[in-house]
Amino acid sequence: VLVTGATGKVGQTFLRRFLGDEAWSDARVRAL
């Protein structure tokens, strides 16, 4: 998953939910 604006309000909320979801436990995140 490529996330732009990861440090913003929406990006932080997305990352928190994404990383906490077991369905995506093997996924990697790249934030630019």
C-alpha positions, 0 to 999 in steps of 0.5 A: 500500500502506498500512502501519501499524506501519512502524517496528516489527520486522515493518513494517521487514522487510516494507518492506525486502522489498517495496521490494526486489521488482522486481514492486512497483518502480512501487508507492508506500508510505504509512506511518502 
